[in-house]
């Protein structure tokens, strides 16, 4: 029983089209993700709209202190 095997000093290194596509796509996707992250990190904070810029409700004691302060300044 003799099997014919082709022996060559040059192995078959041909890649399929799918393997070549994966080799090309992965670095491109990694670069795109990196660029998106860099630009997102560098972006300036979003400007607040008028509705968002309203002061938050304060504790009632803090509001009373704010009302008293102008009176104290006027008395001084």
Secondary structure, 3 states (H helix, E strand, C coil): CCCCCCCCCCCCCCCCHHHHHHHHHHHHHHHHHHHHHHHHHHCCCCCCCHHHHCCCCCCHHHHHHHHHHHHHHHHC
